[in-house]
């Protein structure tokens, strides 16, 4: 999943050292993030994704709007061979068709 052009390398940068980024999320809304990754293999809060066709007509896939660190940590943990869940919940904004309205 890409992110916006201004931060296009951020997810890969985070994936290079996911343990660091997990370790810095320890207080406030981030309390328990490390335990979620260790025990459940997923993020504590769902990232916000957007159908990329809404940003670039004709394109496919999803774009990360909010949650770049979470997506980078997931990517990095998979590269490391660390435990990750088979499925992950996320909020996704998609273009509805006339038949869905």
KOLGU-4560 file (N, C-alpha, C; in nm, 3 decimals, padded with zeros to 5 digits):
<recs>
<n_xx: 00.084 n_yy: -00.118 n_zz: 00.000 ca_xx: 00.000 ca_yy: 00.000 ca_zz: 00.000 c_xx: 00.088 c_yy: 00.124 c_zz: 00.000 mol: A seq: 1 type: UNK>
<n_xx: 00.067 n_yy: 00.208 n_zz: -00.095 ca_xx: 00.146 ca_yy: 00.333 ca_zz: -00.096 c_xx: 00.087 c_yy: 00.436 c_zz: -00.001 mol: A seq: 2 type: UNK>
<n_xx: 00.163 n_yy: 00.539 n_zz: 00.021 ca_xx: 00.115 ca_yy: 00.656 ca_zz: 00.093 c_xx: 00.128 c_yy: 00.774 c_zz: -00.001 mol: A seq: 3 type: UNK>
<n_xx: 00.100 n_yy: 00.893 n_zz: 00.043 ca_xx: 00.111 ca_yy: 01.009 ca_zz: -00.044 c_xx: 00.253 c_yy: 01.032 c_zz: -00.092 mol: A seq: 4 type: UNK>
<n_xx: 00.267 n_yy: 01.103 n_zz: -00.203 ca_xx: 00.397 ca_yy: 01.126 ca_zz: -00.266 c_xx: 00.497 c_yy: 01.194 c_zz: -00.171 mol: A seq: 5 type: UNK>
<n_xx: 00.450 n_yy: 01.281 n_zz: -00.083 ca_xx: 00.541 ca_yy: 01.353 ca_zz: 00.006 c_xx: 00.606 c_yy: 01.261 c_zz: 00.110 mol: A seq: 6 type: UNK>
<n_xx: 00.549 n_yy: 01.142 n_zz: 00.130 ca_xx: 00.604 ca_yy: 01.048 ca_zz: 00.230 c_xx: 00.620 c_yy: 00.909 c_zz: 00.169 mol: A seq: 7 type: UNK>
<n_xx: 00.652 n_yy: 00.902 n_zz: 00.040 ca_xx: 00.651 ca_yy: 00.774 ca_zz: -00.029 c_xx: 00.750 c_yy: 00.671 c_zz: 00.026 mol: A seq: 8 type: UNK>
<n_xx: 00.859 n_yy: 00.712 n_zz: 00.088 ca_xx: 00.956 ca_yy: 00.617 ca_zz: 00.141 c_xx: 00.937 c_yy: 00.589 c_zz: 00.291 mol: A seq: 9 type: UNK>
<n_xx: 00.843 n_yy: 00.654 n_zz: 00.354 ca_xx: 00.828 ca_yy: 00.645 ca_zz: 00.499 c_xx: 00.794 c_yy: 00.503 c_zz: 00.545 mol: A seq: 10 type: UNK>
<n_xx: 00.702 n_yy: 00.436 n_zz: 00.479 ca_xx: 00.662 ca_yy: 00.301 ca_zz: 00.520 c_xx: 00.782 c_yy: 00.206 c_zz: 00.513 mol: A seq: 11 type: UNK>
<n_xx: 00.860 n_yy: 00.213 n_zz: 00.406 ca_xx: 00.979 ca_yy: 00.128 ca_zz: 00.395 c_xx: 01.084 c_yy: 00.164 c_zz: 00.500 mol: A seq: 12 type: UNK>
<n_xx: 01.097 n_yy: 00.292 n_zz: 00.530 ca_xx: 01.191 ca_yy: 00.335 ca_zz: 00.634 c_xx: 01.151 c_yy: 00.276 c_zz: 00.769 mol: A seq: 13 type: UNK>
<n_xx: 01.025 n_yy: 00.281 n_zz: 00.802 ca_xx: 00.976 ca_yy: 00.225 ca_zz: 00.928 c_xx: 00.996 c_yy: 00.074 c_zz: 00.929 mol: A seq: 14 type: UNK>
<n_xx: 00.974 n_yy: 00.009 n_zz: 00.815 ca_xx: 00.987 ca_yy: -00.137 ca_zz: 00.805 c_xx: 01.130 c_yy: -00.184 c_zz: 00.829 mol: A seq: 15 type: UNK>
<n_xx: 01.228 n_yy: -00.097 n_zz: 00.812 ca_xx: 01.368 ca_yy: -00.135 ca_zz: 00.835 c_xx: 01.395 c_yy: -00.164 c_zz: 00.982 mol: A seq: 16 type: UNK>
<n_xx: 01.320 n_yy: -00.103 n_zz: 01.074 ca_xx: 01.342 ca_yy: -00.123 ca_zz: 01.216 c_xx: 01.208 c_yy: -00.117 c_zz: 01.292 mol: A seq: 17 type: UNK>
<n_xx: 01.122 n_yy: -00.215 n_zz: 01.268 ca_xx: 00.990 ca_yy: -00.209 ca_zz: 01.330 c_xx: 00.993 c_yy: -00.213 c_zz: 01.482 mol: A seq: 18 type: UNK>
<n_xx: 01.090 n_yy: -00.283 n_zz: 01.541 ca_xx: 01.097 ca_yy: -00.292 ca_zz: 01.687 c_xx: 01.119 c_yy: -00.155 c_zz: 01.750 mol: A seq: 19 type: UNK>
<n_xx: 01.197 n_yy: -00.071 n_zz: 01.685 ca_xx: 01.219 ca_yy: 00.064 ca_zz: 01.736 c_xx: 01.086 c_yy: 00.141 c_zz: 01.739 mol: A seq: 20 type: UNK>
<n_xx: 01.011 n_yy: 00.131 n_zz: 01.632 ca_xx: 00.886 ca_yy: 00.207 ca_zz: 01.624 c_xx: 00.780 c_yy: 00.152 c_zz: 01.718 mol: A seq: 21 type: UNK>
<n_xx: 00.782 n_yy: 00.023 n_zz: 01.744 ca_xx: 00.692 ca_yy: -00.034 ca_zz: 01.845 c_xx: 00.734 c_yy: 00.016 c_zz: 01.983 mol: A seq: 22 type: UNK>
<n_xx: 00.863 n_yy: 00.017 n_zz: 02.008 ca_xx: 00.917 ca_yy: 00.055 ca_zz: 02.139 c_xx: 00.896 c_yy: 00.200 c_zz: 02.176 mol: A seq: 23 type: UNK>
<n_xx: 00.874 n_yy: 00.285 n_zz: 02.078 ca_xx: 00.853 ca_yy: 00.427 ca_zz: 02.109 c_xx: 00.706 c_yy: 00.458 c_zz: 02.135 mol: A seq: 24 type: UNK>
<n_xx: 00.619 n_yy: 00.361 n_zz: 02.115 ca_xx: 00.476 ca_yy: 00.381 ca_zz: 02.139 c_xx: 00.439 c_yy: 00.313 c_zz: 02.270 mol: A seq: 25 type: UNK>
<n_xx: 00.454 n_yy: 00.387 n_zz: 02.381 ca_xx: 00.436 ca_yy: 00.324 ca_zz: 02.512 c_xx: 00.342 c_yy: 00.398 c_zz: 02.606 mol: A seq: 26 type: UNK>
<n_xx: 00.296 n_yy: 00.516 n_zz: 02.568 ca_xx: 00.211 ca_yy: 00.590 ca_zz: 02.661 c_xx: 00.089 c_yy: 00.648 c_zz: 02.588 mol: A seq: 27 type: UNK>
<n_xx: -00.006 n_yy: 00.692 n_zz: 02.668 ca_xx: -00.128 ca_yy: 00.750 ca_zz: 02.612 c_xx: -00.203 c_yy: 00.648 c_zz: 02.528 mol: A seq: 28 type: UNK>
<n_xx: -00.252 n_yy: 00.690 n_zz: 02.411 ca_xx: -00.326 ca_yy: 00.600 ca_zz: 02.324 c_xx: -00.240 c_yy: 00.486 c_zz: 02.273 mol: A seq: 29 type: UNK>
<n_xx: -00.108 n_yy: 00.502 n_zz: 02.284 ca_xx: -00.016 ca_yy: 00.399 ca_zz: 02.236 c_xx: 00.015 c_yy: 00.292 c_zz: 02.341 mol: A seq: 30 type: UNK>
<n_xx: -00.032 n_yy: 00.312 n_zz: 02.462 ca_xx: -00.004 ca_yy: 00.214 ca_zz: 02.567 c_xx: -00.057 c_yy: 00.077 c_zz: 02.525 mol: A seq: 31 type: UNK>
<n_xx: 00.027 n_yy: -00.023 n_zz: 02.534 ca_xx: -00.012 ca_yy: -00.159 ca_zz: 02.499 c_xx: 00.016 c_yy: -00.198 c_zz: 02.355 mol: A seq: 32 type: UNK>
<n_xx: 00.070 n_yy: -00.108 n_zz: 02.274 ca_xx: 00.097 ca_yy: -00.139 ca_zz: 02.134 c_xx: 00.190 c_yy: -00.259 c_zz: 02.120 mol: A seq: 33 type: UNK>
<n_xx: 00.296 n_yy: -00.262 n_zz: 02.199 ca_xx: 00.390 ca_yy: -00.374 ca_zz: 02.193 c_xx: 00.326 c_yy: -00.507 c_zz: 02.224 mol: A seq: 34 type: UNK>
<n_xx: 00.237 n_yy: -00.507 n_zz: 02.321 ca_xx: 00.168 ca_yy: -00.630 ca_zz: 02.358 c_xx: 00.075 c_yy: -00.676 c_zz: 02.247 mol: A seq: 35 type: UNK>
<n_xx: 00.008 n_yy: -00.583 n_zz: 02.180 ca_xx: -00.080 ca_yy: -00.620 ca_zz: 02.069 c_xx: 00.001 c_yy: -00.689 c_zz: 01.959 mol: A seq: 36 type: UNK>
<n_xx: 00.117 n_yy: -00.630 n_zz: 01.924 ca_xx: 00.199 ca_yy: -00.692 ca_zz: 01.820 c_xx: 00.250 c_yy: -00.829 c_zz: 01.864 mol: A seq: 37 type: UNK>
<n_xx: 00.297 n_yy: -00.839 n_zz: 01.987 ca_xx: 00.353 ca_yy: -00.965 ca_zz: 02.036 c_xx: 00.248 c_yy: -01.075 c_zz: 02.049 mol: A seq: 38 type: UNK>
<n_xx: 00.132 n_yy: -01.041 n_zz: 02.103 ca_xx: 00.031 ca_yy: -01.142 ca_zz: 02.132 c_xx: -00.069 c_yy: -01.165 c_zz: 02.020 mol: A seq: 39 type: UNK>
<n_xx: -00.107 n_yy: -01.056 n_zz: 01.951 ca_xx: -00.211 ca_yy: -01.067 ca_zz: 01.849 c_xx: -00.156 c_yy: -01.056 c_zz: 01.706 mol: A seq: 40 type: UNK>
<n_xx: -00.033 n_yy: -01.006 n_zz: 01.694 ca_xx: 00.030 ca_yy: -00.995 ca_zz: 01.562 c_xx: -00.033 c_yy: -00.890 c_zz: 01.473 mol: A seq: 41 type: UNK>
<n_xx: -00.091 n_yy: -00.787 n_zz: 01.535 ca_xx: -00.155 ca_yy: -00.682 ca_zz: 01.457 c_xx: -00.151 c_yy: -00.550 c_zz: 01.533 mol: A seq: 42 type: UNK>
<n_xx: -00.199 n_yy: -00.448 n_zz: 01.469 ca_xx: -00.202 ca_yy: -00.315 ca_zz: 01.530 c_xx: -00.316 c_yy: -00.302 c_zz: 01.631 mol: A seq: 43 type: UNK>
<n_xx: -00.298 n_yy: -00.207 n_zz: 01.722 ca_xx: -00.398 ca_yy: -00.181 ca_zz: 01.825 c_xx: -00.513 c_yy: -00.098 c_zz: 01.769 mol: A seq: 44 type: UNK>
<n_xx: -00.482 n_yy: 00.000 n_zz: 01.686 ca_xx: -00.584 ca_yy: 00.085 ca_zz: 01.625 c_xx: -00.578 c_yy: 00.069 c_zz: 01.474 mol: A seq: 45 type: UNK>
<n_xx: -00.694 n_yy: 00.063 n_zz: 01.413 ca_xx: -00.701 ca_yy: 00.042 ca_zz: 01.268 c_xx: -00.647 c_yy: 00.163 c_zz: 01.191 mol: A seq: 46 type: UNK>
<n_xx: -00.567 n_yy: 00.139 n_zz: 01.087 ca_xx: -00.526 ca_yy: 00.250 ca_zz: 01.001 c_xx: -00.642 c_yy: 00.293 c_zz: 00.911 mol: A seq: 47 type: UNK>
<n_xx: -00.630 n_yy: 00.410 n_zz: 00.854 ca_xx: -00.731 ca_yy: 00.465 ca_zz: 00.764 c_xx: -00.676 c_yy: 00.457 c_zz: 00.621 mol: A seq: 48 type: UNK>
<n_xx: -00.747 n_yy: 00.386 n_zz: 00.535 ca_xx: -00.704 ca_yy: 00.365 ca_zz: 00.398 c_xx: -00.806 c_yy: 00.426 c_zz: 00.303 mol: A seq: 49 type: UNK>
<n_xx: -00.764 n_yy: 00.456 n_zz: 00.182 ca_xx: -00.851 ca_yy: 00.517 ca_zz: 00.083 c_xx: -00.831 c_yy: 00.446 c_zz: -00.050 mol: A seq: 50 type: UNK>
<n_xx: -00.940 n_yy: 00.418 n_zz: -00.119 ca_xx: -00.933 ca_yy: 00.361 ca_zz: -00.253 c_xx: -00.847 c_yy: 00.454 c_zz: -00.338 mol: A seq: 51 type: UNK>
<n_xx: -00.737 n_yy: 00.403 n_zz: -00.391 ca_xx: -00.642 ca_yy: 00.487 ca_zz: -00.465 c_xx: -00.706 c_yy: 00.549 c_zz: -00.589 mol: A seq: 52 type: UNK>
<n_xx: -00.811 n_yy: 00.490 n_zz: -00.642 ca_xx: -00.880 ca_yy: 00.546 ca_zz: -00.758 c_xx: -00.942 c_yy: 00.682 c_zz: -00.727 mol: A seq: 53 type: UNK>
<n_xx: -00.968 n_yy: 00.711 n_zz: -00.599 ca_xx: -01.020 ca_yy: 00.842 ca_zz: -00.561 c_xx: -00.913 c_yy: 00.949 c_zz: -00.569 mol: A seq: 54 type: UNK>
<n_xx: -00.787 n_yy: 00.907 n_zz: -00.559 ca_xx: -00.674 ca_yy: 01.000 ca_zz: -00.567 c_xx: -00.624 c_yy: 01.010 c_zz: -00.710 mol: A seq: 55 type: UNK>
<n_xx: -00.617 n_yy: 00.896 n_zz: -00.775 ca_xx: -00.567 ca_yy: 00.889 ca_zz: -00.912 c_xx: -00.663 c_yy: 00.802 c_zz: -00.993 mol: A seq: 56 type: UNK>
<n_xx: -00.758 n_yy: 00.865 n_zz: -01.063 ca_xx: -00.858 ca_yy: 00.787 ca_zz: -01.137 c_xx: -00.795 c_yy: 00.682 c_zz: -01.228 mol: A seq: 57 type: UNK>
<n_xx: -00.854 n_yy: 00.564 n_zz: -01.226 ca_xx: -00.804 ca_yy: 00.454 ca_zz: -01.307 c_xx: -00.704 c_yy: 00.365 c_zz: -01.235 mol: A seq: 58 type: UNK>
<n_xx: -00.654 n_yy: 00.411 n_zz: -01.120 ca_xx: -00.557 ca_yy: 00.330 ca_zz: -01.045 c_xx: -00.631 c_yy: 00.228 c_zz: -00.958 mol: A seq: 59 type: UNK>
<n_xx: -00.558 n_yy: 00.135 n_zz: -00.903 ca_xx: -00.617 ca_yy: 00.032 ca_zz: -00.818 c_xx: -00.546 c_yy: 00.027 c_zz: -00.684 mol: A seq: 60 type: UNK>
<n_xx: -00.605 n_yy: -00.045 n_zz: -00.591 ca_xx: -00.543 ca_yy: -00.064 ca_zz: -00.461 c_xx: -00.584 c_yy: 00.040 c_zz: -00.360 mol: A seq: 61 type: UNK>
<n_xx: -00.519 n_yy: 00.034 n_zz: -00.247 ca_xx: -00.548 ca_yy: 00.124 ca_zz: -00.136 c_xx: -00.430 c_yy: 00.214 c_zz: -00.106 mol: A seq: 62 type: UNK>
<n_xx: -00.456 n_yy: 00.332 n_zz: -00.056 ca_xx: -00.352 ca_yy: 00.426 ca_zz: -00.014 c_xx: -00.369 c_yy: 00.452 c_zz: 00.135 mol: A seq: 63 type: UNK>
<n_xx: -00.257 n_yy: 00.456 n_zz: 00.207 ca_xx: -00.260 ca_yy: 00.482 ca_zz: 00.350 c_xx: -00.277 c_yy: 00.632 c_zz: 00.372 mol: A seq: 64 type: UNK>
<n_xx: -00.384 n_yy: 00.669 n_zz: 00.443 ca_xx: -00.406 ca_yy: 00.809 ca_zz: 00.480 c_xx: -00.353 c_yy: 00.836 c_zz: 00.620 mol: A seq: 65 type: UNK>
<n_xx: -00.380 n_yy: 00.745 n_zz: 00.711 ca_xx: -00.337 ca_yy: 00.760 ca_zz: 00.849 c_xx: -00.302 c_yy: 00.621 c_zz: 00.901 mol: A seq: 66 type: UNK>
<n_xx: -00.181 n_yy: 00.606 n_zz: 00.953 ca_xx: -00.139 ca_yy: 00.476 ca_zz: 01.003 c_xx: -00.014 c_yy: 00.426 c_zz: 00.933 mol: A seq: 67 type: UNK>
<n_xx: 00.067 n_yy: 00.516 n_zz: 00.880 ca_xx: 00.189 ca_yy: 00.477 ca_zz: 00.809 c_xx: 00.283 c_yy: 00.396 c_zz: 00.898 mol: A seq: 68 type: UNK>
<n_xx: 00.293 n_yy: 00.434 n_zz: 01.024 ca_xx: 00.381 ca_yy: 00.360 ca_zz: 01.116 c_xx: 00.330 c_yy: 00.218 c_zz: 01.133 mol: A seq: 69 type: UNK>
<n_xx: 00.199 n_yy: 00.203 n_zz: 01.152 ca_xx: 00.142 ca_yy: 00.069 ca_zz: 01.169 c_xx: 00.168 c_yy: -00.019 c_zz: 01.047 mol: A seq: 70 type: UNK>
<n_xx: 00.148 n_yy: 00.036 n_zz: 00.929 ca_xx: 00.170 ca_yy: -00.041 ca_zz: 00.806 c_xx: 00.318 c_yy: -00.074 c_zz: 00.790 mol: A seq: 71 type: UNK>
<n_xx: 00.405 n_yy: 00.021 n_zz: 00.823 ca_xx: 00.549 ca_yy: -00.005 ca_zz: 00.817 c_xx: 00.594 c_yy: -00.111 c_zz: 00.915 mol: A seq: 72 type: UNK>
<n_xx: 00.539 n_yy: -00.107 n_zz: 01.036 ca_xx: 00.572 ca_yy: -00.209 ca_zz: 01.137 c_xx: 00.526 c_yy: -00.346 c_zz: 01.088 mol: A seq: 73 type: UNK>
<n_xx: 00.407 n_yy: -00.354 n_zz: 01.034 ca_xx: 00.358 ca_yy: -00.482 ca_zz: 00.981 c_xx: 00.451 c_yy: -00.535 c_zz: 00.871 mol: A seq: 74 type: UNK>
<n_xx: 00.487 n_yy: -00.448 n_zz: 00.779 ca_xx: 00.576 ca_yy: -00.488 ca_zz: 00.670 c_xx: 00.711 c_yy: -00.535 c_zz: 00.724 mol: A seq: 75 type: UNK>
<n_xx: 00.764 n_yy: -00.462 n_zz: 00.821 ca_xx: 00.894 ca_yy: -00.498 ca_zz: 00.879 c_xx: 00.888 c_yy: -00.628 c_zz: 00.957 mol: A seq: 76 type: UNK>
<n_xx: 00.783 n_yy: -00.649 n_zz: 01.034 ca_xx: 00.770 ca_yy: -00.774 ca_zz: 01.111 c_xx: 00.758 c_yy: -00.894 c_zz: 01.018 mol: A seq: 77 type: UNK>
<n_xx: 00.688 n_yy: -00.876 n_zz: 00.909 ca_xx: 00.678 ca_yy: -00.987 ca_zz: 00.812 c_xx: 00.815 c_yy: -01.018 c_zz: 00.753 mol: A seq: 78 type: UNK>
<n_xx: 00.892 n_yy: -00.914 n_zz: 00.719 ca_xx: 01.027 ca_yy: -00.935 ca_zz: 00.666 c_xx: 01.116 c_yy: -01.008 c_zz: 00.766 mol: A seq: 79 type: UNK>
<n_xx: 01.101 n_yy: -00.975 n_zz: 00.895 ca_xx: 01.182 ca_yy: -01.036 ca_zz: 01.001 c_xx: 01.141 c_yy: -01.181 c_zz: 01.029 mol: A seq: 80 type: UNK>
<n_xx: 01.024 n_yy: -01.218 n_zz: 00.984 ca_xx: 00.972 ca_yy: -01.350 ca_zz: 01.019 c_xx: 00.906 c_yy: -01.352 c_zz: 01.155 mol: A seq: 81 type: UNK>
<n_xx: 00.879 n_yy: -01.233 n_zz: 01.210 ca_xx: 00.810 ca_yy: -01.222 ca_zz: 01.340 c_xx: 00.663 c_yy: -01.258 c_zz: 01.321 mol: A seq: 82 type: UNK>
<n_xx: 00.599 n_yy: -01.292 n_zz: 01.430 ca_xx: 00.458 ca_yy: -01.329 ca_zz: 01.424 c_xx: 00.373 c_yy: -01.212 c_zz: 01.378 mol: A seq: 83 type: UNK>
<n_xx: 00.291 n_yy: -01.235 n_zz: 01.276 ca_xx: 00.189 ca_yy: -01.140 ca_zz: 01.234 c_xx: 00.061 c_yy: -01.219 c_zz: 01.209 mol: A seq: 84 type: UNK>
<n_xx: -00.051 n_yy: -01.159 n_zz: 01.240 ca_xx: -00.181 ca_yy: -01.222 ca_zz: 01.219 c_xx: -00.206 c_yy: -01.241 c_zz: 01.069 mol: A seq: 85 type: UNK>
<n_xx: -00.294 n_yy: -01.334 n_zz: 01.038 ca_xx: -00.329 ca_yy: -01.360 ca_zz: 00.898 c_xx: -00.417 c_yy: -01.249 c_zz: 00.841 mol: A seq: 86 type: UNK>
<n_xx: -00.493 n_yy: -01.180 n_zz: 00.926 ca_xx: -00.581 ca_yy: -01.072 ca_zz: 00.883 c_xx: -00.567 c_yy: -00.953 c_zz: 00.976 mol: A seq: 87 type: UNK>
<n_xx: -00.591 n_yy: -00.833 n_zz: 00.922 ca_xx: -00.579 ca_yy: -00.709 ca_zz: 00.998 c_xx: -00.698 c_yy: -00.620 c_zz: 00.965 mol: A seq: 88 type: UNK>
<n_xx: -00.758 n_yy: -00.561 n_zz: 01.066 ca_xx: -00.872 ca_yy: -00.472 ca_zz: 01.045 c_xx: -00.822 c_yy: -00.332 c_zz: 01.008 mol: A seq: 89 type: UNK>
<n_xx: -00.895 n_yy: -00.267 n_zz: 00.919 ca_xx: -00.861 ca_yy: -00.131 ca_zz: 00.877 c_xx: -00.991 c_yy: -00.061 c_zz: 00.836 mol: A seq: 90 type: UNK>
<n_xx: -00.990 n_yy: 00.071 n_zz: 00.844 ca_xx: -01.100 ca_yy: 00.151 ca_zz: 00.791 c_xx: -01.064 c_yy: 00.183 c_zz: 00.647 mol: A seq: 91 type: UNK>
<n_xx: -01.156 n_yy: 00.165 n_zz: 00.554 ca_xx: -01.127 ca_yy: 00.191 ca_zz: 00.413 c_xx: -01.238 c_yy: 00.274 c_zz: 00.351 mol: A seq: 92 type: UNK>
<n_xx: -01.200 n_yy: 00.385 n_zz: 00.289 ca_xx: -01.295 ca_yy: 00.467 ca_zz: 00.216 c_xx: -01.291 c_yy: 00.426 c_zz: 00.069 mol: A seq: 93 type: UNK>
<n_xx: -01.406 n_yy: 00.392 n_zz: 00.018 ca_xx: -01.416 ca_yy: 00.347 ca_zz: -00.122 c_xx: -01.522 c_yy: 00.427 c_zz: -00.195 mol: A seq: 94 type: UNK>
<n_xx: -01.505 n_yy: 00.438 n_zz: -00.325 ca_xx: -01.602 ca_yy: 00.503 ca_zz: -00.410 c_xx: -01.722 c_yy: 00.412 c_zz: -00.425 mol: A seq: 95 type: UNK>
<n_xx: -01.841 n_yy: 00.463 n_zz: -00.395 ca_xx: -01.960 ca_yy: 00.381 ca_zz: -00.410 c_xx: -02.015 c_yy: 00.400 c_zz: -00.551 mol: A seq: 96 type: UNK>
<n_xx: -02.077 n_yy: 00.297 n_zz: -00.602 ca_xx: -02.140 ca_yy: 00.305 ca_zz: -00.733 c_xx: -02.287 c_yy: 00.342 c_zz: -00.714 mol: A seq: 97 type: UNK>
<n_xx: -02.354 n_yy: 00.379 n_zz: -00.821 ca_xx: -02.494 ca_yy: 00.418 ca_zz: -00.811 c_xx: -02.581 c_yy: 00.306 c_zz: -00.756 mol: A seq: 98 type: UNK>
<n_xx: -02.545 n_yy: 00.181 n_zz: -00.785 ca_xx: -02.624 ca_yy: 00.069 ca_zz: -00.736 c_xx: -02.606 c_yy: 00.047 c_zz: -00.587 mol: A seq: 99 type: UNK>
<n_xx: -02.499 n_yy: 00.101 n_zz: -00.528 ca_xx: -02.474 ca_yy: 00.084 ca_zz: -00.384 c_xx: -02.536 c_yy: 00.198 c_zz: -00.304 mol: A seq: 100 type: UNK>
<n_xx: -02.568 n_yy: 00.307 n_zz: -00.368 ca_xx: -02.619 ca_yy: 00.425 ca_zz: -00.296 c_xx: -02.760 c_yy: 00.405 c_zz: -00.247 mol: A seq: 101 type: UNK>
</recs>
